[in-house]
Amino acid sequence: MAIRVCVTGAAGQIGYALLYSIASGSVFGPEQTLELTLLDITPMMESLKGVVMELQDCALNLLKDVVATDKPEEAFKDIDVAILVGSMPRREGMERSDLLKANAKIFETQGKALDQFAKKTVKVLVVGNPANTNCLLAIKSASSLPKENFSCLTRLDQNRAQAQIAAKVGVSNDAVRNVIIWGNHSSTQYPDVAHANVQTASGSIGAYEAVKDDSWIKGDFIKTVQQRGAAVIKARKLSSAMSAAKAICDHMSDWWFGTKEGEWTSMGVWSDGTHYGIPEGIVYSVPVRINPDRSWQVVDGLSVSDFAREKMDISAKELVEERDTATQFLSA
């Protein structure tokens, strides 16, 4: 049976980089047929028509139907997966509160539409920034959907961190495992390799032992991961698209099929206040294990150093402030 997958902001850069991978079987499996619903704002509909044409011209065997629309109720009807890429970007001169207010309207509307029209088992991945707080707004606006059905993308940060360690040690990217991203998908995030391991010719060793440069791990490594998005924009004059699309695919594939034995992945998820001193009621990135039934659990019991605690708390403080500002813009 075909699954229904919705991508919002589908005419944008990330959508364009993402859709082929989804439709060709790279995310949900090489035998899983699917239907795509593509949502964008009305001024983008002509461009979206071109995206639909290209998907048709790919002649993909798994893709059974494509619907392009500017109506959330049509896009979210009976969907199994929602990938919410579209959001209001921060423009020059815009205060952060203005950004949060604009996105509150978008994600409240989409959350309510998901609540009304999507399957109750729908898996929702929020990509549009500020992703953690946009995810929170969607959760609050979809009262009949389990909070566990929602997550936001921090896999891009995890992939960036993994690649930095791999390059430093001189191993392939898949030799680095169990990197953690704590907190917000922002410059306050904390990329943590205290529990990561690196597969070398002589066996698996801890990331600190493999790198042999603690000052780099606690300094330039963290700064590079935190500021990578800004560095891409400075160099490319456009935000990350190819790497973001790849991270979305990684995130959704793990959520669909489960994480490997002994491994975890980072996802921004609703905090119930019971893990690692993270405040209740924010969406915070933590390490999770995902089961074959697509349920997930926070990886508990990991040691947290004083250095890590300070970094984690800074990101939590930012997310609490974002929550308190953004939620005041939701309808009563």
N, C-alpha and C positions, 0 to 999 in steps of 0.2 A: 504494500500500500504506500502511496506517495505521502511524504510529509510536506507540510506547508511552512515555508520559511519567509519571514518578512524582513526586509532591510530598509531602514529609513535613511534619508539623505542619500538615496541611491544614485542620484546623478552626480554626486560629488566625487572628489579624488579617491577617497578611501573606498567608496562603493564601487567605483569603476575597477579598482585593483582587487576587490574582494569577490565580486560576483562570479567570475569564471571559476575560481577555486571551489566555491560552493556548488555551482551547477555541474561541475565536472566530476564530483565525487570525492574530492580531497578532504572534505570535512566530515560528512555523514556516511561515508563508505562507498565503494565502487559499484555497489549493486542497489543502493537506495535511491529510488526515484523520488523526485520532488517537484513541487510547484513553488514558484517565487512570486511574492507580492512586493512591489517596489513603491515606497512612499516618498514623496518629496513635496515641497511647497509649490503652489500654483505657477509661479514664474519659471520654475525649472522643468515644467512638464514637456516642453518641446525638446529639451536636451535629454530628458528621460526616454523619450520616444527613440532617440538614437541609440541609447543603451539597450533598449529592448530589441531593436533591429540587430545589433551586434550579437546579442545572446542567441537570437534566432539563427543568425548566420554562422554561429559556431557549430550548429547541427549536433548538439549534445544529446546523447541517447537517454540520459537520466532526467533531463529537464522536460517535464510534461506540459507545463503552462507557465506563462509570465503575465502578470497583471501589473500595470503601472497606474498609479492613482495619487490624487492629492487629498483623499478622504481617509482618515484613520480607521473609521468603521469598516470600510471596504478592505483596507490593507491588513487589518488585524483579525478578520473574520476566520474563526476556526484554525488559527495558526498554531503550530507546534513550537516554533522558535521565533523570537523577535530579536533582531540585532539593531539597536537604536544608535545609529551613527550620527544622524542629523541633530545639530544643536546650534544655538546662537554663538558665533565666535566673538571673542573680545575684540572690540575695535578701538582705534586710537581715541584717547580722551574718555573712554568708558570706565567708570568706577566699577569695582568688583560687585558692589551691591546692585548696580544696573545690570550687570551680566547675570547675576543670580536671579533677579526679577524677571528678565526676559526668558531665561530657561525654566523658571518655575511655571510659567504659562504653558510652555511647550510640553514639559514632562508631566504636568498635571493633566493636560488634555490627553496625552498618549497613555498615561496610567489609567485614566478612566475608561478609555476605549479598549485597552487590554482587558480590564476588569469586566467589561460588558460583552466583548465580542470574541476574545481569544479562548482557547481551551484552558481549563483550570490547571492543566499540567504544563502549560507553556513555560519554556525556559527563556528568560529575558536577559540579554547582555547589553549593558549600557556602555557606549563608547564615547559619545559626545561629551565634551568637557564643559564644566567641571564634572567629570564622570561620576565620582563618588557621591556627590551631593545631588546630581541629576538622578542617579539611581535611587537615592533616598526619596526624592520627590515622587518618582514613579511608584515606589512601594507604598507611600502614604496615600496615593491616589487610586490604588488598586486594592481596596479593602478585602475583597473576597479571594484574592490570590495569596498563596503562602509566601511569606517573606523569603523563604529559601529558594523560590523560583527566580529570584533576581540576583544579578551580580554585575559588577563593573570591571572594566578591563584594566588590569595591571600586568598582564602577561607581556605586554610590550616592554615594560620596565624590567621584568624578569629576564626576557630574552636579551635585552641590552646588557644587563649585569652578567649573564652567563657568557655572552660573547667577549666581554672585557676580560673576564677571568681566563677564558680559553686562550685568548690572544697573549695574555701575560705569561701563561704557563707554556704555551706552544703545543696545545692539544686541540683536537676537534671539539666543536661546540657540544656535541652529544656526550662528551666525556665529563662534562660539568653538570652535576645534579644537585637538586634540593637547595638552590638559591631561594631566598625569601625576599619578598617586597612587603614591608610593613607600612600601613597608613594610607596616605592620600596619593592619588596620581597627580603629583605636583612637585615642586622643588623641595618640599618637606619630607617626601617619602624616604624611607630608610632601606636601602638594599643591603641585605644581611647575608654574609657567607659563613657565619660562625658554625652552621650546621651543614654546610655544603661539602660535597666531596668531589674529588677529581680522579678519574680513572687514568692511571699511568701505566707504563710498561711493567712496572714492578707491583702493581696492584692499586687498590683504592686508598687514597689518603685525603685528609682534610684540606680544605681550600687554603687555610692559613699556612699549613705545612708545604703545600704545593707552590704557593706564590713566593713564600720566604721574604715577604716585605710587608710587615704589619702597618708601617706608616702609610704605604700606598693604599692598602685596603681601607684604612680609616680616614684617608684624605682624598687623593685624586680619584680613586675608584668611585667613591660615593658621589663626589661632585660631578664626575663625568656622567653617571647614570641619572642623577637628579636633573642635570641641565642638558641632557642629550636632545630633547625635543627642540629647545631653543637653538642649539647648535645646528641642527638640521635646517631650521628655518633661516638662520643666518647664512648658511652655505647655499641652500637651494632656493631661497626666497619663497618657499612653500612649506607647509607642514608635512610631517611624516605621513606617507600614504602606503607605500609598498610594505614597509615594516609593520605598520599598524594592521594592514590587512592580513599579513602572515600571523600576527599575534592573535587576531580575532579567530582565525582558523585553528590555531593551536588551542586556544581557550575552549572553543566550542567542541572540538574533537575530544578533548579530555573530558568535558562535561557529558558528552554523548556516550563515550565508551569506557570512561573511568581511567584513573591514573594507574601507572604501573606499580607492581609490588615493590614496596620499600621507597617509593617516591611520592612527592607531593607537588602541588602547583600553587601559585599565588592568585587569589581572587579577591576582589573587593566585595564583601558580603555584610549583611545586617549584623550588627553587634548586639547580643543580648546581655552584655555586661559581665559575662562569666569567664572570659578568656583573656589572660595576659594583662589584666588591668585596663582593658580598653573600655571606654565609656559606653553605656547602653544608648541605643537609638541613633547611631551613626553607621555609615557604610565604610568599612575599614578593611584594608587589604591584609590578609593573613594567609598562612599556609594551610591548604586543605587537601584531604584525600577524597577522591570521588569514587563511589561504588559503581558497579555495573548497572544498577538500577537508576543511576543519575542523581542519587542523593549524595550529599557531601557532609563531611565532618571536619571541624577545625582540628589541626594537629596539636594536641595538648602535650604538656610536659617538657617542652624545650626550655633549656636554660636561657635566661636573659641577663646579660651583663649590665653593669651600671651605664656603660657607654650606650648600649642598645636601648636601655630604658629611657634615657634622656631623649634620644632621637625619636623613639616611638611616641613619647608624650608630646613632643613638639608637633608632630603630625596630627595626633588626636586633638590637640587644642585647636589647630586650624580647622579641622573638620567640625568640631562643636560650634565654632564661630560661624562657619558656613551654614551649618544646619539652622542655627538660631536666626540668621539673617534670611535665608531662603524660605523657610517654612512660614514666615510671616506673610509671604506673598501668595500663599495658597488660599483658595476660596474657603470661606467658612463652612 
